[in-house]
Amino acid sequence: MGTVNQINVNVDQTVRIFDQFYRYEVVVPVNEYDAVNSFFVSIYKDKEAARNFTTSLFYISQQTNVPALTLLNQIQGQNSVELTLTMTYFLNGIRSPSTLLGINSAITPNLFTARNVLA
């Protein structure tokens, strides 16, 4: 989903983040990007997931006018499940109410309704 093109470090110490899904583009300091991305890499072993969460954190930061490192300090110490819930909460706060994100959880059907369904 999100991709990163790194600018020549001898000229510019920033990273440009592109997200085609949200049509989101931002230029951030390379040290902030590295701090956020390394945190997500330590939580999620999949590098694509870490990049997507990194992009999402910078998107949330821009939309809420809260510095990315402040958001990072708030979510540090959480495991992957708690982190996913927190990120979903933040993203739902800036999305349209008709397109809210959800968390996968086992749904227990109503016993009386399930009993009446024919397979």
C-alpha positions as CSV (number, residue, x, y, z in Angstrom):
1,M,0.0,0.0,0.0
2,G,2.6,2.6,1.1
3,T,5.9,3.1,-0.6
4,V,8.9,5.1,0.3
5,N,11.3,6.9,-2.0
6,Q,14.4,8.0,-0.2
7,I,15.9,11.3,-1.4
8,N,19.7,11.7,-1.8
9,V,20.9,11.9,1.8
10,N,23.8,14.2,0.8
11,V,21.3,16.8,-0.3
12,D,18.2,16.3,1.7
13,Q,17.6,14.6,5.0
14,T,13.9,13.8,4.5
15,V,11.9,10.9,3.3
16,R,8.9,11.3,0.9
17,I,6.0,8.9,1.8
18,F,3.5,8.0,-0.9
19,D,0.3,6.1,-0.3
20,Q,-1.7,5.3,-3.4
21,F,-4.7,4.1,-1.4
22,Y,-5.3,7.3,0.5
23,R,-3.7,9.5,-2.2
24,Y,-1.5,10.7,0.6
25,E,2.0,12.2,0.2
26,V,4.1,13.8,2.9
27,V,7.8,14.7,3.4
28,V,9.1,13.8,6.8
29,P,12.6,14.0,8.5
30,V,14.5,10.8,7.9
31,N,15.2,10.3,11.7
32,E,11.5,10.4,12.5
33,Y,10.7,8.0,9.7
34,D,13.5,5.6,10.9
35,A,12.3,5.7,14.5
36,V,8.6,5.0,13.6
37,N,9.5,2.3,11.0
38,S,11.9,0.5,13.3
39,F,9.3,0.4,16.0
40,F,6.8,-1.2,13.6
41,V,9.4,-3.6,12.2
42,S,10.1,-4.8,15.8
43,I,6.4,-5.5,16.3
44,Y,5.4,-6.9,12.9
45,K,7.9,-9.2,11.3
46,D,6.3,-8.6,7.8
47,K,8.1,-5.5,6.3
48,E,5.1,-4.6,4.2
49,A,2.9,-4.5,7.3
50,A,5.5,-2.3,9.1
51,R,5.6,0.1,6.1
52,N,1.8,0.3,6.0
53,F,1.6,1.0,9.7
54,T,4.4,3.6,9.5
55,T,2.5,5.4,6.7
56,S,-0.7,5.2,8.7
57,L,1.0,6.8,11.7
58,F,2.3,9.7,9.7
59,Y,-1.2,10.1,8.1
60,I,-2.8,10.2,11.5
61,S,-0.1,12.7,12.7
62,Q,-0.9,15.0,9.8
63,Q,-4.7,14.8,10.2
64,T,-4.7,15.3,13.9
65,N,-1.8,17.8,14.1
66,V,0.0,15.7,16.7
67,P,3.7,15.1,16.1
68,A,4.4,11.6,14.9
69,L,7.0,11.0,17.7
70,T,4.3,12.0,20.3
71,L,2.0,9.4,18.8
72,L,4.8,6.8,18.8
73,N,5.5,7.4,22.5
74,Q,1.8,6.8,23.2
75,I,1.7,3.4,21.5
76,Q,5.1,2.1,22.6
77,G,4.9,-0.9,24.9
78,Q,1.8,-2.4,23.2
79,N,1.7,-5.8,21.7
80,S,0.6,-6.3,18.1
81,V,-3.1,-6.9,19.0
82,E,-3.3,-3.8,21.2
83,L,-1.4,-1.8,18.6
84,T,-3.8,-2.8,15.9
85,L,-6.8,-1.8,18.1
86,T,-5.2,1.6,18.8
87,M,-4.4,2.3,15.1
88,T,-7.9,1.3,14.2
89,Y,-9.3,3.7,16.7
90,F,-7.1,6.6,15.4
91,L,-7.9,5.8,11.8
92,N,-11.6,5.5,12.4
93,G,-11.5,8.9,14.0
94,I,-10.4,10.5,10.8
95,R,-12.4,8.4,8.3
96,S,-15.9,8.8,7.0
97,P,-18.4,7.0,9.3
98,S,-19.6,4.9,6.4
99,T,-16.2,3.3,5.9
100,L,-15.0,2.5,9.4
101,L,-12.4,-0.2,10.0
102,G,-13.1,-3.2,12.1
103,I,-11.2,-5.8,14.0
104,N,-11.6,-9.5,13.2
105,S,-13.0,-11.4,16.0
106,A,-15.0,-14.6,16.2
107,I,-18.7,-13.9,16.0
108,T,-20.8,-16.2,18.1
109,P,-24.2,-16.7,16.3
110,N,-27.4,-16.5,18.2
111,L,-28.2,-20.1,19.2
112,F,-31.9,-19.9,18.2
113,T,-31.1,-18.2,14.8
114,A,-28.3,-20.7,14.0
115,R,-30.6,-23.6,14.8
116,N,-33.1,-22.5,12.2
117,V,-30.7,-22.1,9.3
118,L,-30.7,-25.0,6.9
119,A,-27.4,-26.0,5.2
